[in-house]
């Protein structure tokens, strides 16, 4: 998470007027269903458009394990995303081996630290595509 639940709260209250633009990049709010709790969980994430889709990265700063939101969407691919005031249903999927290099490069242009995060961990950091439903 970028700066946690306060980021989510301000973003939702202001339709992204506060929180969409963050440290020179753009942030959306991803809401997943908890794989164990069944509760809705919202996370601020850096994104980039790719055609009609939105692309996000499950980096967790290069930690050895995947972020909880990624584990949740791996279990329940139906998610909700909010970009500024636009809230929509989406299907989340991990980018396949063919499309990942292009999307990884796209996301590194958005947030150059992703390459250093990948170097810190033994896992391949997933790139996730959100397909608007």
Residue pairs with C-beta under 8 A, 6 or more apart in sequence:
1 7
1 43
1 44
2 22
2 27
2 44
2 45
2 46
3 44
4 44
5 42
7 19
7 22
7 27
7 44
8 19
8 29
8 42
8 43
8 44
10 18
10 19
11 18
11 19
11 20
11 27
11 29
11 44
11 82
12 29
12 42
12 82
15 84
15 85
16 82
16 83
16 84
16 85
17 84
19 27
19 29
19 44
20 26
20 27
20 28
20 83
20 84
21 27
22 44
22 46
25 46
25 110
25 111
26 46
26 47
26 48
26 110
27 44
27 45
27 46
27 47
28 44
28 45
28 47
28 54
28 56
28 81
28 82
28 83
29 42
29 43
29 44
29 45
29 81
29 82
30 42
30 43
30 44
30 45
30 56
30 69
30 73
30 79
30 80
30 81
30 92
30 130
31 40
31 41
31 42
31 43
31 79
31 80
31 81
31 82
32 40
32 41
32 43
32 69
32 72
32 73
32 76
32 79
32 92
33 39
33 40
33 41
33 72
33 75
33 76
33 78
33 79
34 40
34 41
34 72
35 71
35 72
35 74
35 75
35 76
41 68
41 69
41 72
43 67
43 69
45 56
45 57
45 69
46 56
46 57
46 107
46 110
46 111
47 54
47 55
47 56
47 83
47 110
47 130
48 54
48 55
48 106
48 107
48 109
48 110
49 55
50 103
50 106
50 129
52 131
52 132
53 129
53 130
53 131
53 132
54 81
54 83
54 90
54 129
54 130
54 132
55 95
55 103
55 106
55 107
55 127
55 128
55 129
55 130
56 107
56 127
56 128
56 130
57 104
57 107
57 111
57 114
57 125
57 126
57 127
57 128
58 66
58 67
58 69
58 70
58 125
58 126
58 127
58 128
59 67
59 114
59 117
59 118
59 125
60 66
60 67
60 117
61 117
61 120
62 116
62 117
62 118
62 119
62 120
62 121
62 125
63 121
64 121
64 122
64 123
65 123
66 123
66 126
70 126
70 128
73 79
73 92
73 128
74 94
77 91
77 92
77 93
78 89
78 90
78 91
78 92
78 133
79 89
79 90
79 91
79 92
79 130
80 87
80 88
80 89
80 90
81 87
81 88
81 90
81 130
82 88
88 132
88 133
89 132
89 133
90 130
90 131
90 132
90 133
91 130
91 131
91 133
92 128
92 129
92 130
92 131
93 128
93 129
93 131
94 126
94 127
94 128
94 129
95 103
95 126
95 127
95 128
95 129
99 129
100 127
103 127
103 129
104 114
104 127
107 114
107 127
108 114
108 115
114 125
117 125
118 124
118 125
